Amino acid sequence: MFENAPNGFFIHDLLVFNGLSQGGYVSKGFILQPPDLTNVQISELNSFQDQICLLLASLGDNQRLQVQFFCDSDYRKELLRFQQETEAMANSWTKRSRNERFTRYWRLMEERQLRRQRLILYISRKVEGSPKGIRSEKELTKYYDTALAQLQAEFAQIHEVLTRIFSGQGARVIPMTDADHYLHCVKFLNPSLAERFDYDPLDAFASELAETPGIRFVHFSDLHHKGDREHTRSVVKTINSFSPEFVCFTGDVIEEARFLPEALEILSGIKAPLYGVPGNHDYWSRAPFADYTRFFTATGGAWLMDEQRSIVAGKINLIGLAHLGGKHPLPAPKPRVKNLALFHYPAWAKSLGNRKFDLMLAGHSHGGQVRIPFYGPLMLPFGVDEYDLGLFRTQSGPLYVTSGIGWYPFPVRFNCRPEIVVFEI
């Protein structure tokens, strides 16, 4: 379908690849729970084979089928439900017997001796149309809403067809939700999660971000420019390759003031408005913040010192935090728009009171720079707490902490690559 991995979105229980226009694909997963065909008669096996043939014959010219068959040991949901039912029982001997059974089966699950087969069907189709000639935001929104509604109806019909095909022998066909798609993708890309029964990947799934994509922006942080012009130019080139509508930077352009003019000269090559907040090294360098302000303003963006800006035709309220707990009042989120917050220290997410944001971006941690498998970062700076790397749910909304671009104090990274993060909301 694609030579390179396209951008994908979880939306309306569908997977959208490369956008809802010509050249894109839309997919949906279906969990197939086939009947137990162990030791059945040959006629039953032949009947199931006929059902598979019907499935293949039902596919249209613009549809594709992908099948994944695998085994897993994840019975956590069933066992925990069993345990809840046990706690509600009055008879002590029944509870004792069930608790022993729960403990035994949980141990078997952890040892991966308790296993079951999984079969998932993904059906995909090309996106045929494009919103040609549509210019207004209202009409474009209407076009995409209509396209999504039609696709939902189409895949609902596919579900009905699959149910009719496989219902004869008692098989079940379960359509996957956004959370199911996310969980399957995460486990497919991280096979070691099959042995992590102490961690639920869905804890990192922010369903409120599974919405219609429309605005693309880039987040990068902790450049720590020390004179390596080619490296910083490569960062600018990569950012421009994504064609973002705006760019967010969450602190630490430099460590020494003498490198600021060179860093800003190279960053001026970014072809989008640049919004930023200071990091601890920006303060420690004693470089004049007036230079930062002039530069960021010249890009069409802003250097945000506890300030907010309405951007992208008023669709996003962008808030930049530079102080916390000081004399500067913190800007408040606005209703009926997307509220995006930038700050350097991830731990600040705990100190925003009852303010709610659609997304918060931070840096500072560098992801630890050195991350030991199955352990995590060896060391973290102050102001990070548990928010070391990646997406977190917090009381104020989703928080993404990037691993950053540069390094400090040692030029070492292990199992923690530098990153430039692309968001589409």
N, C-alpha and C positions, 0 to 999 in steps of 0.2 A: 504493500500500500504506500509506504513512504521509505525513501532511502535514509533519511535522518529522522530521529524521534521528534514528532510534532508536539506542540502544546496541546494538552488535554484538559478537559473540564468535567467535573461532576455536576450535572444539572438536570433537574426534574427526573431523577432516576435513570438518566441516560449518560453515556460517555460521548463527548463531542471532541473530535480531533481536528485541529487546524481551522476551527471556526465554522460558523453556519453559512458558508457560502461555497461556491464551486471550488472543488479541490479539497474539501473537507470530507470527513466521514463521521457517521453517528453509529454507535454500537450500544447494545444492551446485553447483559448477561442473564442466563436462566440456569438455575440449579436444578439438575435432573436427578431425581431419586428413583432409580430403576427398581423393579421388583427383585426379590432374591431368586436368582436363576440357578442356584446350586442344586445339583442332582435332579433337575427337572427333565421332563421328556424332551426328545428332539423336536417335537412339534412346537413346544413352547419356545425353544431357542430360535426355531425358524420364524415364528411369529414375531419375536422381538427383532430379528434381522429385517423382516419386512417393514417394521415400524421405522427402523433406521433408513431404509431405502425411501420410504415416504417422506421422511424429514429432508433428505437430500433433494428429492423431486420437488418439494414445496418451495425451495429457494428460488427467488427471482434472478434475472440476469444481472441486476445491480447489487445483489446481496452476496455476502461471504460468510462462511461458517468456520469458527475456530473452536476446537474442543480441547479441554484440559482434564485429564484424568489423574488423580493423585490420591494419596492416603494421608490422613492426619489423625492426631490423638487428642484433639481439643474437645473434650467433653465438659469443659468448665461450666457452661450454661446449664446443662442438664444436671450435673452433680450439685451445683449450688442451689438449684431449684429443689432438688431432692432433700438437701440439708435444711432448707427453709421449711419444707413440709414436716421434716422430722422435729424441728424446734416447736412446732405448733401442736404436737401430739402430747397427750396427758399421761399415757402409760409409760412408766420409766423403763420397763424391760423392752418395749418396742423401740423406744428412743435409743437405748443402749445397743440393740441389735443393728438398727439402721446407722448409727454413728460408726460402728465397727465396719459396716459395709461401705459407708462413704469413705472412710480412711483407707480401706483396702483398694477401692477403685481409683481414688485420687493418686495413690502411690503407683498403681499400674499405669495411669495416664502419664505421670511424670517420667516413668521408665519407658514410655512409648510402647507398652505391651497391649494397651487398649487402643485399638485402631479401627478406622472405618474408611470406606472408599468414598471418594468425592468425584462427581462428574459435572463440569460446568460447560455450558454452550454459550458462546458469544456470537451473536448475529450482527453483522455490520452492513451498512449501505452507504453509497456515495451520496453526497449532497449535490443535487442537480442545479438548483437555482442560485441566483445572486441578487442582492438588493440594488440592481442597476437603476440609476436615475433618481434614487431616493436620497434627499439631502437633509431634510429636517429630522431632528432628533425624535419627534413624536411619531413620524411615519416610519422611521427606522425601527423604533421600539415595537410598533405595531406589526411590522413585517416579521421580526424575530419571534414575537409572541405567537403569531399565527403559524410560523414554521415549526416551532417547538410543539405546539398543540397538535399539528398534523403528524409529527413524528411520534408523539406519545400515543396517538390513536393507532398509528401503523404498527407500533411494537405491541400494543395491547391486542391487536388482531393476530399478530404472530404468536403471542402467548396462547390465544384461543386455539390456533391451529396445532401448536405443540401439545396442548392438553388433549385435544381430540385424537391426535396420533398415538400418544403413549398411554392413554387412560385405560385401554383394553385390559392390560395385565396389572393394573393397580399402581402404575408409576405416577409420581408427582412431579409437576413442573412449577418451580417457584421463581417468579421474576425478582431480580436483584434490585435493591435500593441503592441510593448514593453511598450509604454507609457500607453496604455489601461490596460494591465496586471498589471503594477505597481499601477495605480490609483485604480483599483478594489481591489487589495490586501491591499493597505493602508486603504481604506474606510472600508473594511471587518474587519480589525484588530483594527480600530479606529472608532467605531460607532458614536462618538461625532462629527466627521467631517461633519456629515449630517446637523449639525446646524451651521457650520462655513462657511458662505458665504463671509467672508473677507479674506479667506486663500485658496490658490490653492495648493494642495499637489504636483502638477507637478513642482512647483518651486524648489522642492528638488530632482527632478529626473534628474540624470546626464546620459544622453543617451550615452555619450562616455564611460561609465563604463559597458554598456551592450554589452560586447564582449565575445569572447571565453574564458572560464575559463581555467587556466592552472597552475598558480603560486599561491600557498597559503602562506600567511604570517599573522602574528599576530601583533597587536598594543596594547600596554598597557602603562600606564603613572601614574605619581603621586603616587608612592608606599608609600612614607612617612613611611618607616619602623621605628618603635619605639621599637623594641624588641619582637614583637609578631611573634615568629618563625613559629608556626603552621599556622598562617594566610598566611605568605609569602610562606611557602611550598605549601599551597593549590593553590596559584596563579601559582607557577611553575608547579604543577601537571596538572592544567587545561590547561595551555599553551601547555604542551607536549601532551595532549590528542588530540590536533588538528593536530599534526604532521606537523608543518609549515616548509617551506624551510628556512625562516629566521624570526627574531623577531625584531620589532621596539619599542623603548622606548623613550618617549618624555619628560623626565625630572622629577626631584624631587625623587631621590632614598631615601634620608634621610632628616631629619631636623637637626640632631646633628651628628657631626663627629664620635663620639664614637660608633655609630651603623653601620658605613659603613662596617667594616670587616665582621660582621655577615650577613648583607644584601647581600654582594657580594658572601659570601660562599653559601648561600641558592640559589641565582640566578644562581650559577654555575651549578645547576641541570638542567637548560634549555638545551634541546637537539637540539639546532639549533644555528646558528650564531646570535649574539645579537648586534644590532646597536643602538646607543643612542646619545642623545644630553642633555646638562645640563639644569636644571630648576633653578628658583631663589633660592630655598632652598639648592640646591647643592652648589651654590655660597655662600649663607649666612652661611652654616655650616663650611666653611673654610677647608673642607676635601681636601687633596691633589688630584688634578685631575690626577696626575701621576698614582694613584692607580686605578682610573676609566679606564684610558687608557690601563694599563696592563691587567685588568680584561676583558674588552670588546674585546681586541685583542686576548686574550687566548681562547675566545669562537669561534673564526673564524670571528668575526665581527669587529666593530670599534667604538671608542668614537669620534664622528665627531664634530670638532670645526671649523665650516665654511669649511668643506671638502666634497669631494664626492668620492664614490666608485662605480665601475662597478661590478655588482653582477649578479648571476644566469646566468652564461655563457654569460654575456654582454647584457642580455635582459633588465636589469633595471639599470638606473643611479640613485643612491641613494645619496641625498644631505642632509647634516645635518648643520643647521644654529645655531650658538651660540651667535653671535653678529649681530646687525643691526645698520647701520649708523655709525659704527666705522671705524678704520683704516684697518680692514680686508676686502678685496674684496670678494664679494659673488660669489660662484661658479655658473656657467651658465648651464642651461639645455642643453642636447645634442640632436641632431636630430636622427630620426629613431630608437629610443628606448623609453621605458617608463621612464619618469622622476618622481621620488618620492621624496618629500621634507619632512624633519622632523624639527620641531621647537616647542618650549615650549609655546610661547604666541600666541593665535589665531589671535590677531589683527595684527600680523606681515604680514598676508596675504594681507593687504592693502598697504604694503610698499615694494613690490617686483618688482616695476616698470613694465616693459614689459615682464618680465620672465613668461613663461607659463609652468605649471606642469600638469601631468596626474592625480596626487593626492597629496594632502598635508595633513599631520597629525599633530595634536597639542593636548595639554592637558591644564593644569594650572587651568582651570575654576572649575573643579570638578562638572560641571553641576550646580553649585550653592549649592550643597549638600541638600538644602531644596527648593523644587519646589512646589509652591501653584497651584493647578489645576485652569486652565483658567487665570492664572496670570503669572507664570513662577518663576524664581529664586528670592529669597528674597534679596540676596546680591551676588555680583561678585567681584573678585579681579581686580586689574589693568591689562591692557594688554589683555582684552577680547573683549570689545565693544559688538557688537550684536552677536558675534559667541560664544554662551554660551554652546551649546550642539548639537551634531548631524552633519548632512551633510549640507553644504552651498555651493552655487555657488558664486565664487568671480572672480575678474578680472584676477587672475592668475591661475584659475582652480578650481576643486572641493576641498573643505576643509572639513575634518572630525575632529570634536572636541570630544574627549572621556570624559566621566564622571570620569575616573580615578579609582584607586584602594583604596587609603587611604583617610584620612580626615585631615583637618586643618581649624581653630584651635580647633574646638569642635568635639567630636566623635558622630556626629549626621548626619543622612541622612534621608530624607523624600521624597518619590516620585522621588528618584534619585539614582538608584542602582549603585553600582560599576560595572565596565564592563571590559571584555577582548574582543577585537574586532577582528574578523577574516575576512580577505579580500581574494578574489580570482580574479586574473586578467589574 
